Amino acid sequence: MSAPEDRPHGDEPPPAHPAHHQAGPPAHPAGPPVRPAGAPTGWAPPAPGGFEGPHPAPGGPFPEAPFPRRAPQRLHPKVLLIDPVRMLPSLLLPLVGVLFVGGFSARSYAYAAVGVVAAVVFSTIRWATFTYEIVGDRLETKRSLISRSVRTIPLERIRGVDVSTPPMHRLLGLTILKIDTGASGDEEEAKLAGVSLDEAERLKALLLRRTAAPEDARVPHTAPGPKERPIIGVPRKWLLYGPLSGAYLLTPFAFIGGAIGLALQWGDDLGLSQDDALSAGEWLWGHPSLLLGVAALLVLAMPFAGGLMYAVFNWNFVLKRRDGYLVAERGLINRRSVSLESKRVRGYEIVDGLAERWAGVVRVWAIVTGLGDSETRGQLLPDVPRTVAIQVTGDAIGPYHAPLRPHPPVARRRRLFRAVSPWLLLTAAGLAGLWLAGGFLWWVLLVLALLLAATGVPLGLDRYASLGHGYDGARLAVRSGSLRRAQAVVERRAVVGWRLRQTWFQRRAGVLTLIAGVGAGKGGYSAIDVAEAQGVEFAAEVTPEWLAPFLERGEP
């Protein structure tokens, strides 16, 4: 016979034997229990020998409290002021065409007004037919414009919640909340493109909620510690390092290319034909000094425009820890907050280029399991001094304490050969052309090839100096690259397998590439051109229980 507390609520207990009857609280009368006046929400009748209070849900003595059920919610009504404006770029071309075709008559203006009103009506219908709600352990979003569409996201699958505030949303006190589960690649799983600040914080707290059951049910809950702890706030003067990364240096050329593309796309509607564009191009080609001057101005504008864009995207960068999450906030025009669950962080990647290395600054990305768009969402630090990056990663994720082991000298020869041989081939082609045909252009090609071959020597040496791998007992590290040098530090528990790759040239040189398979980040991190014995020994050192049965042992 099952214990009373194991019976479903409402079952009448069997009568006790008279010989074993003991004094105790009276049994519940038959029929449904009556809730006393003033009883709290979730009241349940006491079990025999038990206590009054809410019934614990199955799954543990201290389960997570269920999420309060609310009626399906809609986006904030203020979003109706944003959606029509966001649709204007797609409507601009048809509206301009209507005005030009109609000769700017009253009828053409009426058609344009009808198009604007239609955009407003469409936005209103979209707002009215979209709802979201948290039902138990899942988030449901519903859209019923023509056909009914329901998307269900289990809360346990949510890897991160991003909150961003574009300019128009910020003016109206709204935010955009994006939910990532890591199942849809670089795209978010769901997006609420217009909720209030309070609603965004409420949803973020609920969607990222995790409650761990205590080891001993008799131990009462302790008061939680501070919910938020800042790790670092990047000073604004460090934004001057932005142009060194090279990420935004091509901004001027991107603007010019975009302007040319818009002119070609809208040229017919604006009265510019293809012949006009060809005539403008021929005129510029006929004035090379003007063309070179424009190109020089664009090159000179690269560090300024790149630095400005870098500052806009990384303004007031703050990294902090909040309720088991690493939270990175940044942005001037569009303020963005990215949350990374700490228990899913498996390491970090420190990246620097030649200019950044000269200045002693690096960038840092987190290596996280199930993270979509990791190149953007996984950024932990913009350009900061290397010492600061080492301190922050040690505090936020965990330190790495071991020197990197050098790779064999044959790896240096391979780096030098790859850096110099292409330009030597170009040099040979220049000599052949100069001997067969002669001419000034062949001399220019020959000189440029020799200069590039000479530049390849220090580049190859730097690429070899950047190679390395190591293990400190808890984390392994691999490093490679020169123009973009990256050092990945990964926890040992994140390694799910090893791959030994060897090309025909590597076999002749006696080296191989050892790839640590990791279920996070890029999926694998490589130690390039390690000696054959060195690679096998390193894998056996990190995961001895995997490789020990396959290693040959000498006779005792």
N, C-alpha and C positions, 0 to 999 in steps of 0.2 A: 504494500500500500504506500502510495507516495506521500511525502510530507505535505502538511497543509500549505506551506508557502509555494509548493510546486504546482498546486492546482490552479486552473484558470479562475479568474475572478468571477464570483457569482455562484460557484458550485457550493452546494450545502454540505457541510462536513458530516461524515457518518457519525452515528451516535456512539459515544464512548461506552465501554463495558462498565457496569456499575462497580465492579470490584476494583477497577483501576481509575475511577473518576476522582479527579482532584479539583479543588476550588480554583477558580479562574474566572476570567471575564466571560460573560454570558455569550452564547452563540448567537450569530445573526439570525433574525427571523427569516422565514422563507419569503421570497419576493425580492424585487429590486431594492438595492440599498438606497437610503434616503440621505441626501447631502445636507449636513447641518447648515443652518444660516450662518453666514460670515466665514465659511470655510474657504481656504485659499484655492486658487485655480490648480487643477490637477489632483484634488483631494480624492482619496480612495478609502474604503472601509478597512479598518485594521484586520490583519490576519490574526488567527489565534496565537496569542503570545507575542504579537507584533506591535507595531506602532502606527499611528495615523500619519499619513503623508502620501506624497506621490509615489506611485509604483515605479521602481527602477526598471528601465527597459532592458531587454536581454542583451548580454554582451559584456557584463562586468558589474562589479559592485558600485563603481562610480562612473556610469556612462556619461557620454556627452549629452547635454541637454538638447532636446529637439529644437530645430529652428522654428520660431513662431510663424505660424501660417498666416499669410496676409492675402488679401484679394489680389488678383493679377494687376500689376502696375504698368502704367504707360510711361513713355518718356515725358520729360517736362514740357508743358505747353509752349514755353519760350523757344523751343527748337523750331517751331513753325516760322519764326523770324529768321532762321538760319538756313533751312533747307532750300527755300526758293532762291536765296542769294547764291548758294553753292551750285545750284542748277544753271545759273546765268551763263557761265562759260560755255556750257554745251548748247545753250539757246542763242548765244550771241551771233554765231554765224548764220543760222536761219533767220533771225530777226533782221540782221543787216541785209541779207539777201532780199527779204520781203520789202524793206524800205527802198532799196535800190531799184528793184524790179517795178515796184509801184510808183516810183518817181516821187517819193515822200509826199504822197497825197493823203487825204483824210482816210481813204479806205486802207492804205498801207499801214497807217498808224493804228487803225482799228484792229487790223490783223495782228499787229505786234502786241497790242494790249490784250487781245484774246490769248495769245501765246503765254504772256506773263500770268494772266489769271488762271490759265490751265495748269501752269507750274505750281501755283499756290494751291489749287484744288487737289492736284495730285499729291503734294506734300501733306496736306491735311488728311487725305484718305490713308496714306501710308502711316501717319502718326496714329490715327484712330484704330487701325487694324493690327497694330503691333503691341504685344504685351509680354511681360516677363514676370516670373515668380520663382521663389525657392520652395520646392515641394519636398519635404523630408530631406533626403540626402542628395538632391539633384537640383540643378537649375534648368528651368524650362523657358524657352522663348517661342512665341507663337506669332504667326503672321497669317492672316486670312483675308487677303485682298481679293483674289479670284479663287484660288485653291488654298486649302488649309495646310499650313506647314508648321510642324512642331519639331523643335530641336531640343534634345535632352542631353545635359552634360553632368555626369556624376561629379560630385564635389571632390571626391578622392582623386580624380584624374586631373584636376586643375593644377598646373605648374606655376602659374603666375598671373597676376592681375596688374595691368598697366593703366594708369590714369594720366591723361594728357588734357591740356587746356589750350586749344588754338585761340587766336586773338578774339574772334567773334564770340566764342563760348565764354572767354574770360570776361568780356564786357557784360554779358548777361548772367554771369554767375553759374555757368554750366561747365560740365566736363564730359570727356569721352572715356568710357571704361571699356577696355579690351581684355578678353579672357583667353588665355593660352593653355592648351592641354598638351602641346607637343605632338599631337596626332595629325596636324594639318600642315606640317612643314613650316614655311616662313609666314603663313597666314594665321591670323587669330581665329580661334574657334567661334567666338561670338563677340559682338560689339554693341554696346549701348551708347549711341552717338548723341546723347543729350540728357544727362541727369544732373540734378543739383549737387552741390558740394557735399552737403550732409548725406544725401542718398548714396553718393559714391563712396564715402567713408563707411557707411553702414554696410553696403554690399561688399566692399573690400574686406571688412572685418569678418563677415559671415563666410565669404567664399574661401578665404585663406585660413579659416578656423581649423585648428588641429588640437585635440585633447588626448593626452596620453594617460592611460589608466595607471594608478599608483601600484607599486609592487605589493603593498600590504593594505588590504581594505580597512584594517583597523586604524591605520594612520590617517588622521584628518588632513584635509587639504590645507596647505600652507598659503600664506598670502603671496600673490605673485610679485615678482620684482618689478623694476622699472620697465615699462613697455617699450620705450624707445631710448636708444643710446647712440649718440653721434660717433662716427668713426673718424671722418675727416670732412672738412669743408675746403674745397680748392680755392685758394686766394685768387683774386681777379688778376693780379700781376702775372700769375702763371699762364694766363691766356695768351701771353706774348710768345709762348712756345708753340702755339698752334701752327704757324706756317712751316715749322720744321717737320711736321708729320707728313706733309705733302697731300693730305686727304682732300683739301679744298683748293689746291693751287690752280687747277684748271677751271675755276669758277668763271673768269672773264671769257674764256673761249666757249664755255657752256652757254653763257648769256648771248654771245654773238651767234652761236649755232642755233639757239632757240629762236632768236629774232629772225634769222634767215628762214628757218622752217615755217614760222608763222606767216612771213611775207609770201612764201611760195604757196602756202595753203589757202590764204585769204586774198591772194593777189587779184584773182578774177572779180571777187566781190568788191574789192576796193578800187577797181579800175586799173590795176597793174597787170599787164599781160606777160606771158613768158618771153616775148620779144624784148620787153622793157628790162626784164631781169638779165637776159643775155647781153643787152647793150650795156647795162651797168657793169657786168663782169668784164666785158671787153674794154670798157673805159678804165677800170681799175688795173687791168693787166697792161694797158698801155701807159700807165703811170707807176712804174715799179717803185719809185722813191716814196710815193704816197702809201703804197701797199706795205713796203718795209717799215715805214713810220708807224702805221697802224699796228703791225705785228710787234714792233718794239714797245709800243705803249701797252699792248696787252701783256707782254712778258713782264714789263715793269710793274703792272698792276696785279700780277699774280700773287705776290706775298701779301699785299694790302687787302685785296678782295678775299683771298683764302683765309687770312687772319680774321677778317670781319665775319665771314660765315662760320668759322670755327668758334668765335666768341658767341655768336648768336645761338648756336646749337648747344654749347657747353657752359653757358652763363650760370654762375652760382651753383656749380656742381657740388652736390652733397651726397655722401655715402654714410648710411646709418644702419643700425640693427633694430628691428622692430618685430617683437612677438615671433621670433624664430625665422625671420626673413631678413635678407640683405636688401635694402631699399636704396636705389640710386635716383636722385632727382636732378634735373638739369633743364636748361632752355630759357631763352629770353622771351621770344615771341610765342612759342608753343612750349609751355612748361610741361615736362613729362616726368612721371614717376613710375619706375620699374621695380617690381618686387621679385626676388629670387629666393626660393625656399632653401634655407641653409642646409638642411639635411640632404638636399639633392645636389649640392655643390661638391664636385669631386676634385677640384683643383683650380689652377689659374694659368694663364698664358701671358707672359711679359714680352712685348713687342717693341722694337725700336728700329729706326732706319739709320743711314749713315750720318745725316745731319743731327738727328736726335742723339745718337751715340756721342757725337762730338760735343754736344751741349750737356750730356749726362742726364737725359730725360727719357722716360719710357711710357708706354700705354699698357693697360692691364685689362684682360677679359677673363670672365669666370668660365669654368668648364662645368656645365650643368647638365644633368640627365633630362631628356625630354623637353628641351628648350627650343622653340621655333625662333627663327630670325636671330640667332645667337650673335651675329656680327654687330647688331644694334642693341638688342636687349641685354646681352651678356656683358656689356662694357662696365667695368668696375671703376676705372680711373681714366681720365684723359691724360694728356702729357703732364707728368709731374716728375720731380727729381727721383733718380733711381733709389736713393736711400729711403725716401718717403714711400715709394711703391713697395719696397721690401718690408718696411715696417707695417704698412696697412694690410698687405696680403697675409702677413704673419698673424695680425690681430683678427682679421675678418675670416680667414680660412684656415691658416695654419702655416708655420714656418717650415723652411727647408734648410737642413743643416748638413751639407756635404759638398765637397768640391766636385766639379765636373771632371771626368776622366778624359784625357786626350785620346784622339784616334790615331791609328798608325801612320807613319810617314807616307805610305802609298796614297793615303787620302789627300795629302797635300799635293802630290804630283797630279792626281786626277783633277783637283780644283784648278791648278795652274793650267793644265792642258785645256780644260773647258773654257777658261777665261781668255786664253791667248790664241788657240788654234783657229777660231773663225776669222779673226782679223789677219792672221798670217795667210790664210787662204785668200782673203781679199787683197792682201799685199801682193801675193803671187799673181793674181788676176790683173792688178794695176801694172806690175812689171811687164807682163805679157802684152797688155794693151799698149804700153809705152814703147815696147820694142817693135811691135807690129805696125802700129798706126801713128804713135806719137800724139802730141797735142797737149793743150793746157789742162783739159779735164782729167786726163789720165794722171798727170802730175798731182792734181788736187786729190784724186782718189788714193794715190799711193801715199801721200803725206798723211791723210786722215787715217788710213789703215794702220800705218806705223804708229801714229799717236795712240790709237785705240788699243793696239797690241801692247804698247808700253804701259797703258793704264790698266790693262788686264792683269799685270803681274801683282801689284798691290791688292787688287780686288780678289785675286785667287788666294793670296796669302791670308787676307782677312776672312774669306770664307772658310779656310781651314781652321783659323784661330777660333771661329765661331762654333765649330763642331764640338760636341761634348755630350756626355751622359753621366748619370750618377744615381745613387740610391742611399738614403740615410736611415733605412730601416722602417720608415713609415710612408715615405713618398719617393717616387722616382722622377727624374728630370731628364729631358732631352732638349738639345738646342742645335739649331742650324740656320743658315741664311746669312746674307751680308747686306744687300740693299734693303731687305726686310728680315731682320734677325728675330727669331721667335724662340723663346724658351718655355716649354710646357712643363708644369709641375703637377703631377697626378698622384692621388692617393693609391696606395697598393691595392686596397679593396676594390678600386674601380677597374682594375685590369681583368678583363674577361678572356684574354687569349693572346697568343704571340704569333707573329708571322715573320718568317725568314724569307726575304726576297733577294735574288741574286741574278743579275743580268750576265750576258756572256762576257762583257768586259770586266765586271766585278769578279767573275770566277777566275779569269786570267790574273787579276790583281790580288786575289786571295782575300777579298773583303765582301761584305754583304750589308743589306739594310735590314735592321731589326725594327719591326713595327709592333708597338704595344697596343693591342685592341682594347678600346675603352668604350663603355656604353654611355658616353657623354661627349659633348663638344663635337669635334670633327670625326669621332669614331675611331681614330687611330693616330698615334704620334710616333714619329720615326727617328731612330738613331742611324744616321746615314754613314755608310762606308766604315763600319767597325770591322775589326779582324774577325775571322770566322770563329776562332776559339773564344774571343772576347764577347761576341754576341751571344753564344750559347751559355757562357758562364754568367753573363749578366741576367739572362732570363731565368737561369737556375737559381741565382741569388735572390731575385725578387719573389719568385714562386717556386721554391724548391720542391714542394709536394707534387707539383705537376710534372716536372721534368726528371725527377730522381729515378723513376723506373726506366727511363729511356737512355740515361747516361751510362757509358761504359766505364766500368771500374777495373783497375788493375788488380792483379793477383796479390794477396797479402804476402 
